Amino acid sequence: MVSASTDRTNYLSLALDARKTIKALGQLLHTGSESIELRQALDDTVESLRALSSGGSLFARLHAGSSYESYEQIRTLQEVQSTMKDDHLADRLSAVGVSPDTAEQNRNIELAIMFFSALENRALQRYNRSAGSAFGR
């Protein structure tokens, strides 16, 4: 039972982090103002996506507060990455907030919002699914 509860917490934590990132991306899109928290969330995500692609250690350079600390969170990230079918996803996410071209910047922000929305939705699906298995015993 403790394991199921921990799994649910990991999914909910990921969904909440994704929602905060979406809000910060919306602010960036409308005001041009990027927060430190948004940059950190993007950097964590890009680093984890690149580790997934390269086969590197997913846990080697994680720090406290990273959105991708548990198996459930990393697996959810991997699932969303595979559904996006964008070979340059990590590059485009890392370009958010730094591209001098306004049109490209807006496309990158919109892609990031779409990505983090998919991440939030997948995490919430997993959260809800794990609730059924935790209480259905």
N, C-alpha and C positions, 0 to 999 in steps of 0.2 A: 504494500500500500504506500509506503514511503517513496518508492521509486516512481510510481504513477503520479504521485503528488509533485515530485521534483520535475518530472517530465512536463507536466501541465504548467508549472511555474516557468520553465524554460521557454515554452511556446508563448505564453502570455507576455513574458519579458521581451521576447523578440518582436511580438506584435506591437507592443507599446513603444519600443525603440523605433520601429519602422514608422509608426504614426507621428512621433515627434519629428522624425527626419522629413516626412512629407510636409508637415506644417512649416518647418524651416525652409524647405525648398519653395514652398508657395510664397513665403516672405521674400526670398531671394528673387523669385520671378517678378514679383510686383514692386519691390523697393530697390533691388540691386544690392541689398545688405546681406552679407554672409556672416553667420555667427560662428564662433569657435566650435560650438557643439556640432554644427552641421559639417564643418571641415573634418572634425574628428570622426564623425559617423561615416562620411564618405571615404576617408582614408582607411578606416577599419574594414569597410566593405571591399574596397579595391584590393587591399592586402590579402584578405581572405579569398576573394575571387581568383586572384593570381596564384595563390597557394593551391587552390583546387585545380586550376588549369595546369600547373607545373608539376603537380604531384609532390610538392614540398610539404614540410611539416605544418599542419594547420595550427598547432599549438605552440610553435617555436617562439614567436614574437608577440604573443597576446599580452595585453596589459589589463589591469583591473578596470572593469567598466566596459570592456569590449562587448559588442552585441553578439559575438560568435565564440562563446566560451564552452558550450556543451555540444555533445553529439547531436541533439535534437535541433539546435540552432544552426549548426554547420550543415546538417543534412537538409534542412529546409532551404538554406541558401543555395545549396547545390541543385535542388529540385527546381527552384525558381530560375536559376541561371540556365539550366538546360531547356526550360520552356521558352526563354527569351530568344534563343537562337540568334544571338548577336556575338560574333567572334571578337568584337572590339568593345564589349560591354564595360570591362574594367577601365579601358582607356577613356571611354566617353564619360564614365562616372568621375574619373579623376580630373577631367577637363571642366567639370561644373565649377563655375565661379572664376575661371581663369582665362577663358577664351575671349579674345578681343572682339571677335565678330559677334554682334548682337543676335543675329539670326541663328548662328550655330550655338551660341550660348543658350538661347531659348529652347532649341531642339534637345540639347543635352539635359537641361533641367526637366523638360517634359518626359524624356526617357527615364530620368532618375525617379520622377514621381510615379511613372508607370511601374518601374522596377520595385520601388519600395511599397507601392500599393499591392502588387502581386505577393511580395514577401509578407506583408501584414495579413493578407487574405489567407495565404497558405498556412501561416502560423496559427491563425484563429481556427482554421479548419482542423488542424492537428490538435489544438487545444480542446475543441469541442468533441472531437473523436475520442481523445484520451479520457474525457469525462465519462463517456458512455462505457468505456472498458473498465474504468476505475470503480464505477458504481454498479456495474452490472454483474459483479461477482457474487 
